[in-house]
């Protein structure tokens, strides 16, 4: 919710916002970005260090899974 509300409440520009995470923070960053992907109104990208994307994010019913063959 914080990331979704930041542009309106804090005046951030989603085209200039990047999430940075290490380990579990990287996993959380991937989860946020991929669970709402693709969207240009959320953030510009993710810098994920030593983390992983959860396999559940590619399930057929997820936003990313719908785009996969």
CHARMM-style PDB file with segment names, atoms N, HN, CA, C and O in Angstrom:
ATOM      1  N   UNK     1       0.835  -1.197   0.000  1.00  0.00      PROA
ATOM      2  CA  UNK     1       0.000   0.000   0.000  1.00  0.00      PROA
ATOM      3  C   UNK     1       0.875   1.254   0.000  1.00  0.00      PROA
ATOM      4  O   UNK     1       0.531   2.252  -0.633  1.00  0.00      PROA
ATOM      5  N   UNK     2       2.001   1.204   0.707  1.00  0.00      PROA
ATOM      6  HN  UNK     2       2.281   0.393   1.221  1.00  0.00      PROA
ATOM      7  CA  UNK     2       2.890   2.365   0.772  1.00  0.00      PROA
ATOM      8  C   UNK     2       3.360   2.761  -0.629  1.00  0.00      PROA
ATOM      9  O   UNK     2       3.321   3.936  -0.993  1.00  0.00      PROA
ATOM     10  N   UNK     3       3.804   1.778  -1.407  1.00  0.00      PROA
ATOM     11  HN  UNK     3       3.836   0.823  -1.111  1.00  0.00      PROA
ATOM     12  CA  UNK     3       4.295   2.062  -2.758  1.00  0.00      PROA
ATOM     13  C   UNK     3       3.164   2.566  -3.650  1.00  0.00      PROA
ATOM     14  O   UNK     3       3.360   3.492  -4.437  1.00  0.00      PROA
ATOM     15  N   UNK     4       1.983   1.962  -3.530  1.00  0.00      PROA
ATOM     16  HN  UNK     4       1.824   1.210  -2.890  1.00  0.00      PROA
ATOM     17  CA  UNK     4       0.830   2.386  -4.335  1.00  0.00      PROA
ATOM     18  C   UNK     4       0.423   3.826  -4.027  1.00  0.00      PROA
ATOM     19  O   UNK     4       0.045   4.571  -4.932  1.00  0.00      PROA
ATOM     20  N   UNK     5       0.497   4.220  -2.755  1.00  0.00      PROA
ATOM     21  HN  UNK     5       0.804   3.615  -2.021  1.00  0.00      PROA
ATOM     22  CA  UNK     5       0.032   5.539  -2.337  1.00  0.00      PROA
ATOM     23  C   UNK     5       1.102   6.628  -2.401  1.00  0.00      PROA
ATOM     24  O   UNK     5       0.783   7.811  -2.285  1.00  0.00      PROA
ATOM     25  N   UNK     6       2.357   6.247  -2.581  1.00  0.00      PROA
ATOM     26  HN  UNK     6       2.617   5.285  -2.675  1.00  0.00      PROA
ATOM     27  CA  UNK     6       3.453   7.215  -2.547  1.00  0.00      PROA
ATOM     28  C   UNK     6       3.320   8.341  -3.575  1.00  0.00      PROA
ATOM     29  O   UNK     6       3.554   9.496  -3.220  1.00  0.00      PROA
ATOM     30  N   UNK     7       2.954   8.064  -4.832  1.00  0.00      PROA
ATOM     31  HN  UNK     7       2.763   7.125  -5.120  1.00  0.00      PROA
ATOM     32  CA  UNK     7       2.865   9.182  -5.785  1.00  0.00      PROA
ATOM     33  C   UNK     7       1.893  10.271  -5.339  1.00  0.00      PROA
ATOM     34  O   UNK     7       2.195  11.459  -5.453  1.00  0.00      PROA
ATOM     35  N   UNK     8       0.744   9.876  -4.840  1.00  0.00      PROA
ATOM     36  HN  UNK     8       0.498   8.911  -4.748  1.00  0.00      PROA
ATOM     37  CA  UNK     8      -0.251  10.866  -4.424  1.00  0.00      PROA
ATOM     38  C   UNK     8       0.131  11.533  -3.106  1.00  0.00      PROA
ATOM     39  O   UNK     8       0.060  12.756  -2.987  1.00  0.00      PROA
ATOM     40  N   UNK     9       0.535  10.740  -2.122  1.00  0.00      PROA
ATOM     41  HN  UNK     9       0.593   9.746  -2.219  1.00  0.00      PROA
ATOM     42  CA  UNK     9       0.802  11.291  -0.787  1.00  0.00      PROA
ATOM     43  C   UNK     9       2.153  11.974  -0.661  1.00  0.00      PROA
ATOM     44  O   UNK     9       2.282  12.963   0.061  1.00  0.00      PROA
ATOM     45  N   UNK    10       3.171  11.455  -1.362  1.00  0.00      PROA
ATOM     46  HN  UNK    10       3.067  10.652  -1.948  1.00  0.00      PROA
ATOM     47  CA  UNK    10       4.518  11.993  -1.205  1.00  0.00      PROA
ATOM     48  C   UNK    10       5.020  12.745  -2.438  1.00  0.00      PROA
ATOM     49  O   UNK    10       6.077  13.374  -2.402  1.00  0.00      PROA
ATOM     50  N   UNK    11       4.262  12.676  -3.513  1.00  0.00      PROA
ATOM     51  HN  UNK    11       3.403  12.165  -3.542  1.00  0.00      PROA
ATOM     52  CA  UNK    11       4.663  13.363  -4.734  1.00  0.00      PROA
ATOM     53  C   UNK    11       5.797  12.681  -5.481  1.00  0.00      PROA
ATOM     54  O   UNK    11       6.518  13.331  -6.238  1.00  0.00      PROA
ATOM     55  N   UNK    12       5.964  11.372  -5.277  1.00  0.00      PROA
ATOM     56  HN  UNK    12       5.379  10.844  -4.662  1.00  0.00      PROA
ATOM     57  CA  UNK    12       7.018  10.647  -5.986  1.00  0.00      PROA
ATOM     58  C   UNK    12       6.618  10.422  -7.439  1.00  0.00      PROA
ATOM     59  O   UNK    12       5.434  10.403  -7.778  1.00  0.00      PROA
ATOM     60  N   UNK    13       7.607  10.256  -8.272  1.00  0.00      PROA
ATOM     61  HN  UNK    13       8.568  10.271  -7.997  1.00  0.00      PROA
ATOM     62  CA  UNK    13       7.393   9.982  -9.688  1.00  0.00      PROA
ATOM     63  C   UNK    13       7.698   8.505  -9.930  1.00  0.00      PROA
ATOM     64  O   UNK    13       8.865   8.119  -9.865  1.00  0.00      PROA
ATOM     65  N   UNK    14       6.693   7.656 -10.209  1.00  0.00      PROA
ATOM     66  HN  UNK    14       5.745   7.969 -10.262  1.00  0.00      PROA
ATOM     67  CA  UNK    14       6.924   6.221 -10.405  1.00  0.00      PROA
ATOM     68  C   UNK    14       7.964   5.909 -11.472  1.00  0.00      PROA
ATOM     69  O   UNK    14       8.581   4.845 -11.432  1.00  0.00      PROA
ATOM     70  N   UNK    15       8.171   6.808 -12.416  1.00  0.00      PROA
ATOM     71  HN  UNK    15       7.670   7.673 -12.448  1.00  0.00      PROA
ATOM     72  CA  UNK    15       9.175   6.580 -13.454  1.00  0.00      PROA
ATOM     73  C   UNK    15      10.601   6.714 -12.915  1.00  0.00      PROA
ATOM     74  O   UNK    15      11.564   6.394 -13.612  1.00  0.00      PROA
ATOM     75  N   UNK    16      10.731   7.192 -11.663  1.00  0.00      PROA
ATOM     76  HN  UNK    16       9.948   7.452 -11.097  1.00  0.00      PROA
ATOM     77  CA  UNK    16      12.055   7.393 -11.072  1.00  0.00      PROA
ATOM     78  C   UNK    16      12.241   6.627  -9.767  1.00  0.00      PROA
ATOM     79  O   UNK    16      13.235   6.827  -9.069  1.00  0.00      PROA
ATOM     80  N   UNK    17      11.302   5.758  -9.435  1.00  0.00      PROA
ATOM     81  HN  UNK    17      10.494   5.595 -10.003  1.00  0.00      PROA
ATOM     82  CA  UNK    17      11.369   4.999  -8.190  1.00  0.00      PROA
ATOM     83  C   UNK    17      11.852   3.581  -8.474  1.00  0.00      PROA
ATOM     84  O   UNK    17      11.295   2.881  -9.320  1.00  0.00      PROA
ATOM     85  N   UNK    18      12.886   3.172  -7.761  1.00  0.00      PROA
ATOM     86  HN  UNK    18      13.338   3.740  -7.073  1.00  0.00      PROA
ATOM     87  CA  UNK    18      13.420   1.818  -7.848  1.00  0.00      PROA
ATOM     88  C   UNK    18      13.405   1.207  -6.447  1.00  0.00      PROA
ATOM     89  O   UNK    18      13.679   1.892  -5.462  1.00  0.00      PROA
ATOM     90  N   UNK    19      13.090  -0.060  -6.367  1.00  0.00      PROA
ATOM     91  HN  UNK    19      12.867  -0.617  -7.167  1.00  0.00      PROA
ATOM     92  CA  UNK    19      13.204  -0.781  -5.098  1.00  0.00      PROA
ATOM     93  C   UNK    19      14.560  -1.457  -5.069  1.00  0.00      PROA
ATOM     94  O   UNK    19      15.010  -1.997  -6.079  1.00  0.00      PROA
ATOM     95  N   UNK    20      15.210  -1.432  -3.925  1.00  0.00      PROA
ATOM     96  HN  UNK    20      14.845  -0.993  -3.104  1.00  0.00      PROA
ATOM     97  CA  UNK    20      16.490  -2.096  -3.738  1.00  0.00      PROA
ATOM     98  C   UNK    20      16.341  -3.048  -2.567  1.00  0.00      PROA
ATOM     99  O   UNK    20      15.863  -2.657  -1.502  1.00  0.00      PROA
ATOM    100  N   UNK    21      16.746  -4.287  -2.757  1.00  0.00      PROA
ATOM    101  HN  UNK    21      17.134  -4.604  -3.623  1.00  0.00      PROA
ATOM    102  CA  UNK    21      16.636  -5.248  -1.660  1.00  0.00      PROA
ATOM    103  C   UNK    21      17.760  -6.256  -1.681  1.00  0.00      PROA
ATOM    104  O   UNK    21      18.241  -6.651  -2.743  1.00  0.00      PROA
ATOM    105  N   UNK    22      18.169  -6.665  -0.513  1.00  0.00      PROA
ATOM    106  HN  UNK    22      17.779  -6.344   0.350  1.00  0.00      PROA
ATOM    107  CA  UNK    22      19.173  -7.703  -0.342  1.00  0.00      PROA
ATOM    108  C   UNK    22      18.544  -8.865   0.403  1.00  0.00      PROA
ATOM    109  O   UNK    22      17.868  -8.655   1.410  1.00  0.00      PROA
ATOM    110  N   UNK    23      18.751 -10.078  -0.067  1.00  0.00      PROA
ATOM    111  HN  UNK    23      19.301 -10.249  -0.885  1.00  0.00      PROA
ATOM    112  CA  UNK    23      18.252 -11.298   0.556  1.00  0.00      PROA
ATOM    113  C   UNK    23      16.722 -11.269   0.597  1.00  0.00      PROA
ATOM    114  O   UNK    23      16.080 -11.222  -0.453  1.00  0.00      PROA
ATOM    115  N   UNK    24      16.141 -11.295   1.777  1.00  0.00      PROA
ATOM    116  HN  UNK    24      16.662 -11.332   2.630  1.00  0.00      PROA
ATOM    117  CA  UNK    24      14.676 -11.280   1.872  1.00  0.00      PROA
ATOM    118  C   UNK    24      14.100  -9.997   1.295  1.00  0.00      PROA
ATOM    119  O   UNK    24      13.002 -10.010   0.738  1.00  0.00      PROA
ATOM    120  N   UNK    25      14.819  -8.895   1.418  1.00  0.00      PROA
ATOM    121  HN  UNK    25      15.711  -8.885   1.870  1.00  0.00      PROA
ATOM    122  CA  UNK    25      14.368  -7.634   0.814  1.00  0.00      PROA
ATOM    123  C   UNK    25      14.307  -7.730  -0.702  1.00  0.00      PROA
ATOM    124  O   UNK    25      13.436  -7.127  -1.329  1.00  0.00      PROA
ATOM    125  N   UNK    26      15.234  -8.493  -1.299  1.00  0.00      PROA
ATOM    126  HN  UNK    26      15.941  -8.983  -0.789  1.00  0.00      PROA
ATOM    127  CA  UNK    26      15.197  -8.710  -2.746  1.00  0.00      PROA
ATOM    128  C   UNK    26      13.974  -9.532  -3.133  1.00  0.00      PROA
ATOM    129  O   UNK    26      13.318  -9.248  -4.135  1.00  0.00      PROA
ATOM    130  N   UNK    27      13.675 -10.547  -2.336  1.00  0.00      PROA
ATOM    131  HN  UNK    27      14.208 -10.777  -1.522  1.00  0.00      PROA
ATOM    132  CA  UNK    27      12.501 -11.378  -2.602  1.00  0.00      PROA
ATOM    133  C   UNK    27      11.225 -10.546  -2.498  1.00  0.00      PROA
ATOM    134  O   UNK    27      10.322 -10.694  -3.321  1.00  0.00      PROA
ATOM    135  N   UNK    28      11.146  -9.689  -1.510  1.00  0.00      PROA
ATOM    136  HN  UNK    28      11.880  -9.570  -0.842  1.00  0.00      PROA
ATOM    137  CA  UNK    28       9.969  -8.821  -1.356  1.00  0.00      PROA
ATOM    138  C   UNK    28       9.877  -7.843  -2.526  1.00  0.00      PROA
ATOM    139  O   UNK    28       8.786  -7.590  -3.037  1.00  0.00      PROA
ATOM    140  N   UNK    29      11.005  -7.298  -2.947  1.00  0.00      PROA
ATOM    141  HN  UNK    29      11.891  -7.504  -2.532  1.00  0.00      PROA
ATOM    142  CA  UNK    29      11.004  -6.374  -4.087  1.00  0.00      PROA
ATOM    143  C   UNK    29      10.519  -7.069  -5.351  1.00  0.00      PROA
ATOM    144  O   UNK    29       9.688  -6.530  -6.083  1.00  0.00      PROA
ATOM    145  N   UNK    30      11.047  -8.283  -5.611  1.00  0.00      PROA
ATOM    146  HN  UNK    30      11.722  -8.721  -5.016  1.00  0.00      PROA
ATOM    147  CA  UNK    30      10.584  -9.066  -6.773  1.00  0.00      PROA
ATOM    148  C   UNK    30       9.089  -9.335  -6.674  1.00  0.00      PROA
ATOM    149  O   UNK    30       8.358  -9.177  -7.652  1.00  0.00      PROA
ATOM    150  N   UNK    31       8.639  -9.741  -5.495  1.00  0.00      PROA
ATOM    151  HN  UNK    31       9.233  -9.870  -4.700  1.00  0.00      PROA
ATOM    152  CA  UNK    31       7.226 -10.079  -5.315  1.00  0.00      PROA
ATOM    153  C   UNK    31       6.336  -8.884  -5.612  1.00  0.00      PROA
ATOM    154  O   UNK    31       5.339  -9.017  -6.321  1.00  0.00      PROA
ATOM    155  N   UNK    32       6.681  -7.725  -5.083  1.00  0.00      PROA
ATOM    156  HN  UNK    32       7.491  -7.616  -4.507  1.00  0.00      PROA
ATOM    157  CA  UNK    32       5.883  -6.529  -5.336  1.00  0.00      PROA
ATOM    158  C   UNK    32       5.872  -6.194  -6.825  1.00  0.00      PROA
ATOM    159  O   UNK    32       4.812  -5.972  -7.410  1.00  0.00      PROA
ATOM    160  N   UNK    33       7.039  -6.159  -7.424  1.00  0.00      PROA
ATOM    161  HN  UNK    33       7.900  -6.339  -6.949  1.00  0.00      PROA
ATOM    162  CA  UNK    33       7.120  -5.770  -8.834  1.00  0.00      PROA
ATOM    163  C   UNK    33       6.410  -6.756  -9.752  1.00  0.00      PROA
ATOM    164  O   UNK    33       5.660  -6.344 -10.637  1.00  0.00      PROA
ATOM    165  N   UNK    34       6.635  -8.049  -9.554  1.00  0.00      PROA
ATOM    166  HN  UNK    34       7.245  -8.383  -8.835  1.00  0.00      PROA
ATOM    167  CA  UNK    34       6.068  -9.042 -10.464  1.00  0.00      PROA
ATOM    168  C   UNK    34       4.592  -9.336 -10.208  1.00  0.00      PROA
ATOM    169  O   UNK    34       3.881  -9.751 -11.124  1.00  0.00      PROA
ATOM    170  N   UNK    35       4.123  -9.128  -8.986  1.00  0.00      PROA
ATOM    171  HN  UNK    35       4.701  -8.791  -8.242  1.00  0.00      PROA
ATOM    172  CA  UNK    35       2.707  -9.389  -8.719  1.00  0.00      PROA
ATOM    173  C   UNK    35       1.814  -8.315  -9.330  1.00  0.00      PROA
ATOM    174  O   UNK    35       0.620  -8.544  -9.528  1.00  0.00      PROA
ATOM    175  N   UNK    36       2.365  -7.169  -9.625  1.00  0.00      PROA
ATOM    176  HN  UNK    36       3.335  -6.983  -9.465  1.00  0.00      PROA
ATOM    177  CA  UNK    36       1.584  -6.089 -10.233  1.00  0.00      PROA
ATOM    178  C   UNK    36       2.059  -5.769 -11.642  1.00  0.00      PROA
ATOM    179  O   UNK    36       1.584  -4.812 -12.252  1.00  0.00      PROA
ATOM    180  N   UNK    37       2.990  -6.557 -12.164  1.00  0.00      PROA
ATOM    181  HN  UNK    37       3.376  -7.335 -11.669  1.00  0.00      PROA
ATOM    182  CA  UNK    37       3.584  -6.288 -13.463  1.00  0.00      PROA
ATOM    183  C   UNK    37       2.636  -6.698 -14.579  1.00  0.00      PROA
ATOM    184  O   UNK    37       1.920  -7.681 -14.393  1.00  0.00      PROA
ATOM    185  N   UNK    38       2.575  -6.045 -15.687  1.00  0.00      PROA
ATOM    186  HN  UNK    38       3.157  -5.246 -15.838  1.00  0.00      PROA
ATOM    187  CA  UNK    38       3.273  -4.796 -16.018  1.00  0.00      PROA
ATOM    188  C   UNK    38       2.443  -3.588 -15.631  1.00  0.00      PROA
ATOM    189  O   UNK    38       1.238  -3.555 -15.879  1.00  0.00      PROA
ATOM    190  N   UNK    39       3.062  -2.620 -15.040  1.00  0.00      PROA
ATOM    191  HN  UNK    39       4.041  -2.647 -14.839  1.00  0.00      PROA
ATOM    192  CA  UNK    39       2.403  -1.360 -14.724  1.00  0.00      PROA
ATOM    193  C   UNK    39       3.435  -0.243 -14.742  1.00  0.00      PROA
ATOM    194  O   UNK    39       4.521  -0.390 -14.181  1.00  0.00      PROA
ATOM    195  N   UNK    40       3.111   0.844 -15.368  1.00  0.00      PROA
ATOM    196  HN  UNK    40       2.229   0.963 -15.824  1.00  0.00      PROA
ATOM    197  CA  UNK    40       4.031   1.981 -15.426  1.00  0.00      PROA
ATOM    198  C   UNK    40       3.737   2.980 -14.321  1.00  0.00      PROA
ATOM    199  O   UNK    40       4.446   3.976 -14.175  1.00  0.00      PROA
ATOM    200  N   UNK    41       2.697   2.719 -13.544  1.00  0.00      PROA
ATOM    201  HN  UNK    41       2.121   1.910 -13.663  1.00  0.00      PROA
ATOM    202  CA  UNK    41       2.331   3.668 -12.498  1.00  0.00      PROA
ATOM    203  C   UNK    41       2.824   3.227 -11.124  1.00  0.00      PROA
ATOM    204  O   UNK    41       2.509   3.874 -10.125  1.00  0.00      PROA
ATOM    205  N   UNK    42       3.588   2.140 -11.053  1.00  0.00      PROA
ATOM    206  HN  UNK    42       3.843   1.615 -11.865  1.00  0.00      PROA
ATOM    207  CA  UNK    42       4.044   1.638  -9.760  1.00  0.00      PROA
ATOM    208  C   UNK    42       5.483   2.028  -9.485  1.00  0.00      PROA
ATOM    209  O   UNK    42       5.754   2.731  -8.512  1.00  0.00      PROA
ATOM    210  N   UNK    43       6.406   1.590 -10.316  1.00  0.00      PROA
ATOM    211  HN  UNK    43       6.186   1.019 -11.107  1.00  0.00      PROA
ATOM    212  CA  UNK    43       7.816   1.905 -10.131  1.00  0.00      PROA
ATOM    213  C   UNK    43       8.586   1.635 -11.405  1.00  0.00      PROA
ATOM    214  O   UNK    43       8.088   0.986 -12.325  1.00  0.00      PROA
ATOM    215  N   UNK    44       9.819   2.145 -11.446  1.00  0.00      PROA
ATOM    216  HN  UNK    44      10.223   2.671 -10.698  1.00  0.00      PROA
ATOM    217  CA  UNK    44      10.632   2.029 -12.656  1.00  0.00      PROA
ATOM    218  C   UNK    44      11.376   0.708 -12.729  1.00  0.00      PROA
ATOM    219  O   UNK    44      11.624   0.202 -13.823  1.00  0.00      PROA
ATOM    220  N   UNK    45      11.741   0.135 -11.578  1.00  0.00      PROA
ATOM    221  HN  UNK    45      11.540   0.546 -10.689  1.00  0.00      PROA
ATOM    222  CA  UNK    45      12.471  -1.113 -11.617  1.00  0.00      PROA
ATOM    223  C   UNK    45      12.874  -1.605 -10.242  1.00  0.00      PROA
ATOM    224  O   UNK    45      12.523  -1.019  -9.218  1.00  0.00      PROA
ATOM    225  N   UNK    46      13.620  -2.698 -10.247  1.00  0.00      PROA
ATOM    226  HN  UNK    46      13.905  -3.174 -11.079  1.00  0.00      PROA
ATOM    227  CA  UNK    46      14.051  -3.352  -9.014  1.00  0.00      PROA
ATOM    228  C   UNK    46      15.539  -3.679  -9.115  1.00  0.00      PROA
ATOM    229  O   UNK    46      16.012  -4.151 -10.149  1.00  0.00      PROA
ATOM    230  N   UNK    47      16.263  -3.425  -8.040  1.00  0.00      PROA
ATOM    231  HN  UNK    47      15.878  -3.041  -7.200  1.00  0.00      PROA
ATOM    232  CA  UNK    47      17.644  -3.888  -7.900  1.00  0.00      PROA
ATOM    233  C   UNK    47      17.601  -4.962  -6.817  1.00  0.00      PROA
ATOM    234  O   UNK    47      17.508  -4.650  -5.630  1.00  0.00      PROA
ATOM    235  N   UNK    48      17.668  -6.214  -7.224  1.00  0.00      PROA
ATOM    236  HN  UNK    48      17.744  -6.468  -8.188  1.00  0.00      PROA
ATOM    237  CA  UNK    48      17.543  -7.339  -6.296  1.00  0.00      PROA
ATOM    238  C   UNK    48      18.897  -8.036  -6.161  1.00  0.00      PROA
ATOM    239  O   UNK    48      19.422  -8.582  -7.131  1.00  0.00      PROA
ATOM    240  N   UNK    49      19.453  -8.013  -4.959  1.00  0.00      PROA
ATOM    241  HN  UNK    49      19.027  -7.569  -4.170  1.00  0.00      PROA
ATOM    242  CA  UNK    49      20.750  -8.635  -4.699  1.00  0.00      PROA
ATOM    243  C   UNK    49      20.576  -9.848  -3.806  1.00  0.00      PROA
ATOM    244  O   UNK    49      20.051  -9.746  -2.697  1.00  0.00      PROA
ATOM    245  N   UNK    50      21.015 -10.985  -4.291  1.00  0.00      PROA
ATOM    246  HN  UNK    50      21.442 -11.068  -5.192  1.00  0.00      PROA
ATOM    247  CA  UNK    50      21.033 -12.212  -3.506  1.00  0.00      PROA
ATOM    248  C   UNK    50      19.658 -12.590  -2.981  1.00  0.00      PROA
ATOM    249  O   UNK    50      19.501 -12.955  -1.815  1.00  0.00      PROA
ATOM    250  N   UNK    51      18.667 -12.498  -3.857  1.00  0.00      PROA
ATOM    251  HN  UNK    51      18.795 -12.202  -4.803  1.00  0.00      PROA
ATOM    252  CA  UNK    51      17.311 -12.903  -3.497  1.00  0.00      PROA
ATOM    253  C   UNK    51      16.741 -13.734  -4.629  1.00  0.00      PROA
ATOM    254  O   UNK    51      17.439 -14.024  -5.601  1.00  0.00      PROA
ATOM    255  N   UNK    52      15.500 -14.112  -4.516  1.00  0.00      PROA
ATOM    256  HN  UNK    52      14.933 -13.877  -3.726  1.00  0.00      PROA
ATOM    257  CA  UNK    52      14.887 -14.915  -5.566  1.00  0.00      PROA
ATOM    258  C   UNK    52      13.457 -14.479  -5.809  1.00  0.00      PROA
ATOM    259  O   UNK    52      12.799 -13.896  -4.947  1.00  0.00      PROA
ATOM    260  N   UNK    53      13.001 -14.781  -7.013  1.00  0.00      PROA
ATOM    261  HN  UNK    53      13.535 -15.255  -7.713  1.00  0.00      PROA
ATOM    262  CA  UNK    53      11.596 -14.567  -7.338  1.00  0.00      PROA
ATOM    263  C   UNK    53      10.852 -15.849  -6.989  1.00  0.00      PROA
ATOM    264  O   UNK    53      11.261 -16.939  -7.390  1.00  0.00      PROA
ATOM    265  N   UNK    54       9.788 -15.722  -6.263  1.00  0.00      PROA
ATOM    266  HN  UNK    54       9.456 -14.837  -5.937  1.00  0.00      PROA
ATOM    267  CA  UNK    54       9.011 -16.874  -5.829  1.00  0.00      PROA
ATOM    268  C   UNK    54       8.321 -17.520  -7.030  1.00  0.00      PROA
ATOM    269  O   UNK    54       7.756 -16.813  -7.864  1.00  0.00      PROA
ATOM    270  N   UNK    55       8.358 -18.859  -7.133  1.00  0.00      PROA
ATOM    271  HN  UNK    55       8.817 -19.434  -6.456  1.00  0.00      PROA
ATOM    272  CA  UNK    55       7.740 -19.534  -8.282  1.00  0.00      PROA
ATOM    273  C   UNK    55       6.240 -19.289  -8.388  1.00  0.00      PROA
ATOM    274  O   UNK    55       5.673 -19.395  -9.475  1.00  0.00      PROA
ATOM    275  N   UNK    56       5.598 -18.965  -7.287  1.00  0.00      PROA
ATOM    276  HN  UNK    56       6.058 -18.879  -6.403  1.00  0.00      PROA
ATOM    277  CA  UNK    56       4.155 -18.703  -7.307  1.00  0.00      PROA
ATOM    278  C   UNK    56       3.809 -17.498  -8.180  1.00  0.00      PROA
ATOM    279  O   UNK    56       2.680 -17.379  -8.657  1.00  0.00      PROA
ATOM    280  N   UNK    57       4.769 -16.613  -8.388  1.00  0.00      PROA
ATOM    281  HN  UNK    57       5.686 -16.710  -8.001  1.00  0.00      PROA
ATOM    282  CA  UNK    57       4.514 -15.418  -9.193  1.00  0.00      PROA
ATOM    283  C   UNK    57       4.286 -15.737 -10.660  1.00  0.00      PROA
ATOM    284  O   UNK    57       3.750 -14.908 -11.395  1.00  0.00      PROA
ATOM    285  N   UNK    58       4.685 -16.931 -11.100  1.00  0.00      PROA
ATOM    286  HN  UNK    58       5.121 -17.605 -10.503  1.00  0.00      PROA
ATOM    287  CA  UNK    58       4.513 -17.323 -12.503  1.00  0.00      PROA
ATOM    288  C   UNK    58       3.350 -18.292 -12.696  1.00  0.00      PROA
ATOM    289  O   UNK    58       3.207 -18.865 -13.776  1.00  0.00      PROA
ATOM    290  N   UNK    59       2.527 -18.485 -11.686  1.00  0.00      PROA
ATOM    291  HN  UNK    59       2.643 -18.020 -10.809  1.00  0.00      PROA
ATOM    292  CA  UNK    59       1.372 -19.370 -11.816  1.00  0.00      PROA
ATOM    293  C   UNK    59       0.384 -18.793 -12.828  1.00  0.00      PROA
ATOM    294  O   UNK    59       0.315 -17.574 -12.986  1.00  0.00      PROA
ATOM    295  N   UNK    60      -0.377 -19.635 -13.511  1.00  0.00      PROA
ATOM    296  HN  UNK    60      -0.322 -20.625 -13.383  1.00  0.00      PROA
ATOM    297  CA  UNK    60      -1.275 -19.172 -14.575  1.00  0.00      PROA
ATOM    298  C   UNK    60      -2.234 -18.052 -14.169  1.00  0.00      PROA
ATOM    299  O   UNK    60      -2.564 -17.217 -15.012  1.00  0.00      PROA
ATOM    300  N   UNK    61      -2.686 -17.997 -12.946  1.00  0.00      PROA
ATOM    301  HN  UNK    61      -2.418 -18.675 -12.261  1.00  0.00      PROA
ATOM    302  CA  UNK    61      -3.647 -16.965 -12.541  1.00  0.00      PROA
ATOM    303  C   UNK    61      -3.010 -15.648 -12.142  1.00  0.00      PROA
ATOM    304  O   UNK    61      -3.726 -14.673 -11.916  1.00  0.00      PROA
ATOM    305  N   UNK    62      -1.686 -15.584 -12.046  1.00  0.00      PROA
ATOM    306  HN  UNK    62      -1.104 -16.376 -12.229  1.00  0.00      PROA
ATOM    307  CA  UNK    62      -1.017 -14.352 -11.624  1.00  0.00      PROA
ATOM    308  C   UNK    62      -0.858 -13.400 -12.803  1.00  0.00      PROA
ATOM    309  O   UNK    62      -0.934 -13.834 -13.952  1.00  0.00      PROA
ATOM    310  N   UNK    63      -0.636 -12.095 -12.542  1.00  0.00      PROA
ATOM    311  HN  UNK    63      -0.574 -11.742 -11.609  1.00  0.00      PROA
ATOM    312  CA  UNK    63      -0.439 -11.160 -13.659  1.00  0.00      PROA
ATOM    313  C   UNK    63       0.712 -11.567 -14.581  1.00  0.00      PROA
ATOM    314  O   UNK    63       0.577 -11.478 -15.801  1.00  0.00      PROA
ATOM    315  N   UNK    64       1.831 -12.008 -14.027  1.00  0.00      PROA
ATOM    316  HN  UNK    64       1.940 -12.080 -13.036  1.00  0.00      PROA
ATOM    317  CA  UNK    64       2.952 -12.438 -14.844  1.00  0.00      PROA
ATOM    318  C   UNK    64       2.640 -13.761 -15.530  1.00  0.00      PROA
ATOM    319  O   UNK    64       2.963 -13.934 -16.706  1.00  0.00      PROA
ATOM    320  N   UNK    65       2.019 -14.694 -14.820  1.00  0.00      PROA
ATOM    321  HN  UNK    65       1.756 -14.554 -13.866  1.00  0.00      PROA
ATOM    322  CA  UNK    65       1.688 -15.998 -15.384  1.00  0.00      PROA
ATOM    323  C   UNK    65       0.769 -15.919 -16.589  1.00  0.00      PROA
ATOM    324  O   UNK    65       0.850 -16.759 -17.485  1.00  0.00      PROA
ATOM    325  N   UNK    66      -0.094 -14.930 -16.624  1.00  0.00      PROA
ATOM    326  HN  UNK    66      -0.159 -14.247 -15.896  1.00  0.00      PROA
ATOM    327  CA  UNK    66      -0.994 -14.758 -17.760  1.00  0.00      PROA
ATOM    328  C   UNK    66      -0.246 -14.399 -19.034  1.00  0.00      PROA
ATOM    329  O   UNK    66      -0.749 -14.614 -20.136  1.00  0.00      PROA
ATOM    330  N   UNK    67       0.941 -13.858 -18.885  1.00  0.00      PROA
ATOM    331  HN  UNK    67       1.350 -13.683 -17.989  1.00  0.00      PROA
ATOM    332  CA  UNK    67       1.746 -13.449 -20.044  1.00  0.00      PROA
ATOM    333  C   UNK    67       2.686 -14.542 -20.525  1.00  0.00      PROA
ATOM    334  O   UNK    67       3.231 -14.452 -21.625  1.00  0.00      PROA
ATOM    335  N   UNK    68       2.882 -15.574 -19.712  1.00  0.00      PROA
ATOM    336  HN  UNK    68       2.440 -15.648 -18.818  1.00  0.00      PROA
ATOM    337  CA  UNK    68       3.809 -16.649 -20.069  1.00  0.00      PROA
ATOM    338  C   UNK    68       3.113 -17.689 -20.952  1.00  0.00      PROA
ATOM    339  O   UNK    68       1.907 -17.908 -20.829  1.00  0.00      PROA
ATOM    340  N   UNK    69       3.879 -18.327 -21.843  1.00  0.00      PROA
ATOM    341  HN  UNK    69       4.858 -18.149 -21.943  1.00  0.00      PROA
ATOM    342  CA  UNK    69       3.266 -19.347 -22.722  1.00  0.00      PROA
ATOM    343  C   UNK    69       2.813 -20.572 -21.947  1.00  0.00      PROA
ATOM    344  OT1 UNK    69       2.281 -21.513 -22.537  1.00  0.00      PROA
TER     345      UNK     69
END
